[in-house]
Amino acid sequence: QVRVVESGGGLVQPGGSLRLSCVASGSFFSINVMGWYRQAPGKQRELVAIITSDGRTNYGDSVKGRFTISRDNAMNTVYLQMNSLKLEDTAVYSCNAVTRYSNDWGQGTQVTVSS
């Protein structure tokens, strides 16, 4: 089992930036995919961004060009740099870690974009 812990959420004004971090720990050989998903009140969870162990990335359409995902394999850490934040980016952001044998989620961190 992989323990996944997010940090870095908070309140930011429209147009501002935030950086989320996610650390995975536990007994595993390697994490194949790490990523971020978000869920706003009354909406389904959606993909924000994912990154593979060899650095390939995929972004949700609504964040392309504004968010950047990166990864430190040695530290089992993934980052999400969020720029040009919009009101509609407000959501709980959850980190996901996929190994060959497991698929684990963090508790989530709240991101609120408000003036």
Residue pairs with C-beta under 8 A, 6 or more apart in sequence:
1 26
1 27
1 102
1 104
2 24
2 25
2 26
2 28
2 31
2 97
2 99
2 102
2 104
3 24
3 25
3 26
3 104
4 22
4 23
4 24
4 95
4 96
4 97
4 104
4 105
4 106
5 22
5 23
5 25
5 95
5 106
5 107
6 20
6 21
6 22
6 93
6 94
6 95
6 106
6 107
6 108
6 109
7 20
7 21
7 22
7 23
7 109
8 18
8 19
8 20
8 21
8 109
9 18
9 20
9 93
9 109
9 110
9 111
10 18
10 110
10 111
10 112
11 112
11 113
11 114
12 18
12 85
12 111
12 112
12 113
13 85
13 113
13 114
13 115
14 85
14 86
14 87
14 113
14 114
14 115
15 84
15 85
16 85
16 113
17 81
17 82
17 83
17 84
17 85
18 82
18 85
18 111
19 79
19 80
19 81
19 82
20 36
20 79
20 80
20 82
20 93
20 95
20 109
20 111
21 77
21 78
21 79
21 80
22 34
22 36
22 77
22 78
22 79
22 80
22 95
22 97
22 106
23 75
23 76
23 77
24 31
24 34
24 76
24 77
24 78
24 95
24 97
24 104
25 76
28 99
28 101
28 102
29 99
29 100
30 53
30 73
30 99
30 100
31 53
31 73
31 76
31 97
31 98
31 99
32 52
32 53
32 98
32 99
32 100
33 50
33 51
33 52
33 53
33 96
33 97
33 98
34 50
34 51
34 71
34 78
34 95
34 96
34 97
34 98
35 47
35 48
35 49
35 50
35 51
35 69
35 78
35 95
35 96
36 48
36 49
36 50
36 69
36 78
36 80
36 93
36 94
36 95
36 96
37 45
37 46
37 47
37 48
37 93
37 94
37 96
38 45
38 46
38 48
38 89
38 91
38 92
38 93
38 94
38 111
39 45
39 46
39 91
39 92
39 94
39 108
40 88
40 90
40 91
40 92
43 91
45 94
46 60
46 62
47 58
47 59
47 60
48 59
48 60
48 63
48 67
48 69
48 80
48 93
49 57
49 58
49 59
49 60
49 63
49 67
49 68
49 69
49 80
50 57
50 58
50 69
50 96
51 57
51 69
51 70
51 71
51 78
53 71
53 73
55 71
57 69
59 67
59 69
62 88
63 82
63 89
66 82
66 83
66 84
66 85
67 80
67 81
67 82
67 83
68 80
68 81
68 83
69 78
69 79
69 80
69 81
70 78
70 79
70 81
71 77
71 78
71 79
72 78
72 79
76 97
78 95
80 93
82 89
82 111
85 111
85 113
86 113
87 113
87 114
88 113
89 111
89 113
90 111
90 112
90 113
90 114
91 110
91 111
92 108
92 109
92 110
92 111
93 108
93 109
93 110
93 111
94 105
94 106
94 107
94 108
94 109
95 105
95 106
96 103
96 104
96 105
96 106
97 103
97 104
97 105
98 104
